[in-house]
Amino acid sequence: MLKEFKEFALKGNVVDLAVGVVIGAAFGKIVTSLVNDIIMPAVGLLLGKVDFSNLFISLDSRDFATLKEAKDAGIATINYGLFLNTVIDFLIIAFSIFIVVKQVNRFRKKNEPEKPPVTTKECPFCISSIPIKATRCPQCTSPLTEIEAKAAQG
């Protein structure tokens, strides 16, 4: 069983997946920092110096200046500012993944060999392969007009 696990773990797809997960986690941290440290402060400044990380609704009747004060007091809160940050994180990551997948698919299409043009067809009488421009089958000598071909198909 250990040998089978080793074969599974060392297959190319598993290693590629592990690398992708590690890079994805690092990318997620970069995007989170971008949102929390650059985008949201700029948006908050444009909207009148609003700190989105401190936008919350206290589920108690008391008022708190910051989310940290409410958490330290043990009060339950609805953190809609943090939720907005998370939504923006998601949108940036989703858009980035969309761009990457779109580029990978574009490169794949270029690398796929084009299908050669069809140069043969099947004789409806003897089912042999014949040139597409043939008007008579070289195998069974049947004429290959449209009407006869339809009649042979039933």
C-alpha positions as protocol buffer text, in pm:
chain_id: "A"
residue {
  index: 1
  type: MET
  ca { x: 0 y: 0 z: 0 }
}
residue {
  index: 2
  type: LEU
  ca { x: 290 y: 236 z: 73 }
}
residue {
  index: 3
  type: LYS
  ca { x: 431 y: 169 z: -275 }
}
residue {
  index: 4
  type: GLU
  ca { x: 96 y: 251 z: -437 }
}
residue {
  index: 5
  type: PHE
  ca { x: 70 y: 573 z: -235 }
}
residue {
  index: 6
  type: LYS
  ca { x: 423 y: 670 z: -341 }
}
residue {
  index: 7
  type: GLU
  ca { x: 333 y: 615 z: -709 }
}
residue {
  index: 8
  type: PHE
  ca { x: 17 y: 822 z: -666 }
}
residue {
  index: 9
  type: ALA
  ca { x: 190 y: 1106 z: -479 }
}
residue {
  index: 10
  type: LEU
  ca { x: 475 y: 1130 z: -728 }
}
residue {
  index: 11
  type: LYS
  ca { x: 261 y: 1135 z: -1042 }
}
residue {
  index: 12
  type: GLY
  ca { x: 296 y: 1454 z: -1242 }
}
residue {
  index: 13
  type: ASN
  ca { x: -64 y: 1563 z: -1194 }
}
residue {
  index: 14
  type: VAL
  ca { x: -48 y: 1546 z: -815 }
}
residue {
  index: 15
  type: VAL
  ca { x: 278 y: 1740 z: -801 }
}
residue {
  index: 16
  type: ASP
  ca { x: 138 y: 1998 z: -1046 }
}
residue {
  index: 17
  type: LEU
  ca { x: -174 y: 2031 z: -831 }
}
residue {
  index: 18
  type: ALA
  ca { x: 34 y: 2080 z: -516 }
}
residue {
  index: 19
  type: VAL
  ca { x: 241 y: 2352 z: -684 }
}
residue {
  index: 20
  type: GLY
  ca { x: -79 y: 2517 z: -806 }
}
residue {
  index: 21
  type: VAL
  ca { x: -229 y: 2517 z: -456 }
}
residue {
  index: 22
  type: VAL
  ca { x: 86 y: 2672 z: -304 }
}
residue {
  index: 23
  type: ILE
  ca { x: 107 y: 2940 z: -574 }
}
residue {
  index: 24
  type: GLY
  ca { x: -267 y: 3003 z: -542 }
}
residue {
  index: 25
  type: ALA
  ca { x: -240 y: 3051 z: -166 }
}
residue {
  index: 26
  type: ALA
  ca { x: 48 y: 3296 z: -211 }
}
residue {
  index: 27
  type: PHE
  ca { x: -143 y: 3479 z: -484 }
}
residue {
  index: 28
  type: GLY
  ca { x: -446 y: 3497 z: -253 }
}
residue {
  index: 29
  type: LYS
  ca { x: -235 y: 3662 z: 17 }
}
residue {
  index: 30
  type: ILE
  ca { x: -103 y: 3916 z: -234 }
}
residue {
  index: 31
  type: VAL
  ca { x: -454 y: 4000 z: -352 }
}
residue {
  index: 32
  type: THR
  ca { x: -581 y: 4028 z: 7 }
}
residue {
  index: 33
  type: SER
  ca { x: -300 y: 4269 z: 85 }
}
residue {
  index: 34
  type: LEU
  ca { x: -375 y: 4464 z: -232 }
}
residue {
  index: 35
  type: VAL
  ca { x: -740 y: 4497 z: -134 }
}
residue {
  index: 36
  type: ASN
  ca { x: -688 y: 4568 z: 237 }
}
residue {
  index: 37
  type: ASP
  ca { x: -380 y: 4790 z: 212 }
}
residue {
  index: 38
  type: ILE
  ca { x: -420 y: 4974 z: -120 }
}
residue {
  index: 39
  type: ILE
  ca { x: -765 y: 4952 z: -281 }
}
residue {
  index: 40
  type: MET
  ca { x: -999 y: 4983 z: 18 }
}
residue {
  index: 41
  type: PRO
  ca { x: -811 y: 5274 z: 185 }
}
residue {
  index: 42
  type: ALA
  ca { x: -824 y: 5461 z: -149 }
}
residue {
  index: 43
  type: VAL
  ca { x: -1196 y: 5385 z: -189 }
}
residue {
  index: 44
  type: GLY
  ca { x: -1254 y: 5484 z: 174 }
}
residue {
  index: 45
  type: LEU
  ca { x: -1074 y: 5813 z: 118 }
}
residue {
  index: 46
  type: LEU
  ca { x: -1287 y: 5884 z: -190 }
}
residue {
  index: 47
  type: LEU
  ca { x: -1604 y: 5809 z: 9 }
}
residue {
  index: 48
  type: GLY
  ca { x: -1519 y: 6047 z: 293 }
}
residue {
  index: 49
  type: LYS
  ca { x: -1239 y: 5880 z: 490 }
}
residue {
  index: 50
  type: VAL
  ca { x: -1432 y: 5559 z: 563 }
}
residue {
  index: 51
  type: ASP
  ca { x: -1235 y: 5266 z: 709 }
}
residue {
  index: 52
  type: PHE
  ca { x: -1410 y: 4960 z: 567 }
}
residue {
  index: 53
  type: SER
  ca { x: -1248 y: 4723 z: 816 }
}
residue {
  index: 54
  type: ASN
  ca { x: -1430 y: 4908 z: 1096 }
}
residue {
  index: 55
  type: LEU
  ca { x: -1775 y: 4905 z: 937 }
}
residue {
  index: 56
  type: PHE
  ca { x: -1991 y: 4683 z: 1153 }
}
residue {
  index: 57
  type: ILE
  ca { x: -2325 y: 4661 z: 1326 }
}
residue {
  index: 58
  type: SER
  ca { x: -2317 y: 4584 z: 1697 }
}
residue {
  index: 59
  type: LEU
  ca { x: -2582 y: 4333 z: 1799 }
}
residue {
  index: 60
  type: ASP
  ca { x: -2587 y: 4499 z: 2141 }
}
residue {
  index: 61
  type: SER
  ca { x: -2736 y: 4837 z: 2220 }
}
residue {
  index: 62
  type: ARG
  ca { x: -2392 y: 4982 z: 2302 }
}
residue {
  index: 63
  type: ASP
  ca { x: -2185 y: 5181 z: 2053 }
}
residue {
  index: 64
  type: PHE
  ca { x: -1818 y: 5104 z: 1986 }
}
residue {
  index: 65
  type: ALA
  ca { x: -1570 y: 5316 z: 1795 }
}
residue {
  index: 66
  type: THR
  ca { x: -1388 y: 5021 z: 1639 }
}
residue {
  index: 67
  type: LEU
  ca { x: -1451 y: 4657 z: 1565 }
}
residue {
  index: 68
  type: LYS
  ca { x: -1163 y: 4565 z: 1797 }
}
residue {
  index: 69
  type: GLU
  ca { x: -1336 y: 4737 z: 2090 }
}
residue {
  index: 70
  type: ALA
  ca { x: -1656 y: 4543 z: 2022 }
}
residue {
  index: 71
  type: LYS
  ca { x: -1469 y: 4213 z: 1994 }
}
residue {
  index: 72
  type: ASP
  ca { x: -1272 y: 4284 z: 2313 }
}
residue {
  index: 73
  type: ALA
  ca { x: -1603 y: 4348 z: 2493 }
}
residue {
  index: 74
  type: GLY
  ca { x: -1729 y: 4012 z: 2364 }
}
residue {
  index: 75
  type: ILE
  ca { x: -2013 y: 4164 z: 2165 }
}
residue {
  index: 76
  type: ALA
  ca { x: -2147 y: 3987 z: 1856 }
}
residue {
  index: 77
  type: THR
  ca { x: -2119 y: 4199 z: 1543 }
}
residue {
  index: 78
  type: ILE
  ca { x: -2217 y: 4192 z: 1178 }
}
residue {
  index: 79
  type: ASN
  ca { x: -1896 y: 4286 z: 998 }
}
residue {
  index: 80
  type: TYR
  ca { x: -2020 y: 4414 z: 664 }
}
residue {
  index: 81
  type: GLY
  ca { x: -1700 y: 4613 z: 600 }
}
residue {
  index: 82
  type: LEU
  ca { x: -1487 y: 4300 z: 622 }
}
residue {
  index: 83
  type: PHE
  ca { x: -1743 y: 4126 z: 402 }
}
residue {
  index: 84
  type: LEU
  ca { x: -1702 y: 4398 z: 136 }
}
residue {
  index: 85
  type: ASN
  ca { x: -1323 y: 4348 z: 151 }
}
residue {
  index: 86
  type: THR
  ca { x: -1370 y: 3973 z: 102 }
}
residue {
  index: 87
  type: VAL
  ca { x: -1607 y: 4023 z: -193 }
}
residue {
  index: 88
  type: ILE
  ca { x: -1355 y: 4251 z: -363 }
}
residue {
  index: 89
  type: ASP
  ca { x: -1080 y: 3992 z: -292 }
}
residue {
  index: 90
  type: PHE
  ca { x: -1293 y: 3728 z: -460 }
}
residue {
  index: 91
  type: LEU
  ca { x: -1370 y: 3943 z: -764 }
}
residue {
  index: 92
  type: ILE
  ca { x: -1004 y: 4025 z: -822 }
}
residue {
  index: 93
  type: ILE
  ca { x: -896 y: 3661 z: -784 }
}
residue {
  index: 94
  type: ALA
  ca { x: -1181 y: 3537 z: -1005 }
}
residue {
  index: 95
  type: PHE
  ca { x: -1096 y: 3793 z: -1275 }
}
residue {
  index: 96
  type: SER
  ca { x: -727 y: 3699 z: -1257 }
}
residue {
  index: 97
  type: ILE
  ca { x: -806 y: 3329 z: -1292 }
}
residue {
  index: 98
  type: PHE
  ca { x: -1039 y: 3409 z: -1583 }
}
residue {
  index: 99
  type: ILE
  ca { x: -758 y: 3594 z: -1762 }
}
residue {
  index: 100
  type: VAL
  ca { x: -509 y: 3310 z: -1700 }
}
residue {
  index: 101
  type: VAL
  ca { x: -751 y: 3039 z: -1819 }
}
residue {
  index: 102
  type: LYS
  ca { x: -842 y: 3246 z: -2124 }
}
residue {
  index: 103
  type: GLN
  ca { x: -474 y: 3280 z: -2219 }
}
residue {
  index: 104
  type: VAL
  ca { x: -404 y: 2909 z: -2162 }
}
residue {
  index: 105
  type: ASN
  ca { x: -700 y: 2815 z: -2381 }
}
residue {
  index: 106
  type: ARG
  ca { x: -581 y: 3057 z: -2650 }
}
residue {
  index: 107
  type: PHE
  ca { x: -236 y: 2894 z: -2654 }
}
residue {
  index: 108
  type: ARG
  ca { x: -388 y: 2544 z: -2658 }
}
residue {
  index: 109
  type: LYS
  ca { x: -594 y: 2625 z: -2966 }
}
residue {
  index: 110
  type: LYS
  ca { x: -283 y: 2738 z: -3153 }
}
residue {
  index: 111
  type: ASN
  ca { x: -95 y: 2420 z: -3062 }
}
residue {
  index: 112
  type: GLU
  ca { x: -371 y: 2183 z: -3169 }
}
residue {
  index: 113
  type: PRO
  ca { x: -309 y: 2045 z: -3518 }
}
residue {
  index: 114
  type: GLU
  ca { x: -567 y: 2147 z: -3773 }
}
residue {
  index: 115
  type: LYS
  ca { x: -780 y: 1871 z: -3916 }
}
residue {
  index: 116
  type: PRO
  ca { x: -685 y: 1790 z: -4273 }
}
residue {
  index: 117
  type: PRO
  ca { x: -954 y: 1859 z: -4533 }
}
residue {
  index: 118
  type: VAL
  ca { x: -1181 y: 1568 z: -4620 }
}
residue {
  index: 119
  type: THR
  ca { x: -1057 y: 1406 z: -4941 }
}
residue {
  index: 120
  type: THR
  ca { x: -1251 y: 1080 z: -4943 }
}
residue {
  index: 121
  type: LYS
  ca { x: -1608 y: 960 z: -4906 }
}
residue {
  index: 122
  type: GLU
  ca { x: -1779 y: 626 z: -4869 }
}
residue {
  index: 123
  type: CYS
  ca { x: -1945 y: 450 z: -5161 }
}
residue {
  index: 124
  type: PRO
  ca { x: -2310 y: 396 z: -5064 }
}
residue {
  index: 125
  type: PHE
  ca { x: -2316 y: 66 z: -5251 }
}
residue {
  index: 126
  type: CYS
  ca { x: -1998 y: -118 z: -5149 }
}
residue {
  index: 127
  type: ILE
  ca { x: -1891 y: 99 z: -4850 }
}
residue {
  index: 128
  type: SER
  ca { x: -1537 y: 138 z: -4980 }
}
residue {
  index: 129
  type: SER
  ca { x: -1339 y: 460 z: -4944 }
}
residue {
  index: 130
  type: ILE
  ca { x: -1323 y: 659 z: -5266 }
}
residue {
  index: 131
  type: PRO
  ca { x: -1204 y: 1010 z: -5367 }
}
residue {
  index: 132
  type: ILE
  ca { x: -1458 y: 1280 z: -5286 }
}
residue {
  index: 133
  type: LYS
  ca { x: -1477 y: 1400 z: -5649 }
}
residue {
  index: 134
  type: ALA
  ca { x: -1543 y: 1049 z: -5790 }
}
residue {
  index: 135
  type: THR
  ca { x: -1858 y: 1008 z: -5998 }
}
residue {
  index: 136
  type: ARG
  ca { x: -1823 y: 630 z: -6023 }
}
residue {
  index: 137
  type: CYS
  ca { x: -1693 y: 388 z: -5760 }
}
residue {
  index: 138
  type: PRO
  ca { x: -1363 y: 227 z: -5870 }
}
residue {
  index: 139
  type: GLN
  ca { x: -1444 y: -84 z: -5663 }
}
residue {
  index: 140
  type: CYS
  ca { x: -1800 y: -170 z: -5764 }
}
residue {
  index: 141
  type: THR
  ca { x: -1829 y: 61 z: -6066 }
}
residue {
  index: 142
  type: SER
  ca { x: -2162 y: 203 z: -5942 }
}
residue {
  index: 143
  type: PRO
  ca { x: -2244 y: 554 z: -6062 }
}
residue {
  index: 144
  type: LEU
  ca { x: -2240 y: 802 z: -5774 }
}
residue {
  index: 145
  type: THR
  ca { x: -2507 y: 1058 z: -5855 }
}
residue {
  index: 146
  type: GLU
  ca { x: -2700 y: 1229 z: -5577 }
}
residue {
  index: 147
  type: ILE
  ca { x: -3022 y: 1039 z: -5653 }
}
residue {
  index: 148
  type: GLU
  ca { x: -2852 y: 696 z: -5648 }
}
residue {
  index: 149
  type: ALA
  ca { x: -2662 y: 775 z: -5333 }
}
residue {
  index: 150
  type: LYS
  ca { x: -2986 y: 868 z: -5154 }
}
residue {
  index: 151
  type: ALA
  ca { x: -3157 y: 554 z: -5286 }
}
residue {
  index: 152
  type: ALA
  ca { x: -2873 y: 334 z: -5158 }
}
residue {
  index: 153
  type: GLN
  ca { x: -2908 y: 486 z: -4812 }
}
residue {
  index: 154
  type: GLY
  ca { x: -3272 y: 381 z: -4805 }
}
